[in-house]
Amino acid sequence: MVRMDSYGHQFNAAVAAELRAERAARQLTIRDVVSRSGLPEITVIRYLNDQRAIPVPALYAISQALGVEPGAMLDRAAIRVKAQQG
């Protein structure tokens, strides 16, 4: 898992979870995301599995590959973190 401050880690994990949910909802494979985003497969896997912090350019590329706005992913991640915090 990514090592960073507690909120930063929670937020990154929430963004990864939202990206995974979006990928599943659209029934896309990892290879679909890779080919659409132009990112290396292992990198996409690490981002989606919360094994690496997701930089903004990668968030943009993956979001676009999924057909969703990056801001929507961030908004949904913020809601997820708030829900987890109670």
Buried (B, 14 or more C-beta within 10 A) or exposed (E): EBEEEEEEBBBBBBBBBBBBBBBEEEEBEEEBBBEBBEBEEEBBBBBBEBEBBBEEEBBBBBBBBBEBEBEEBBEBBBEBBEEEEE
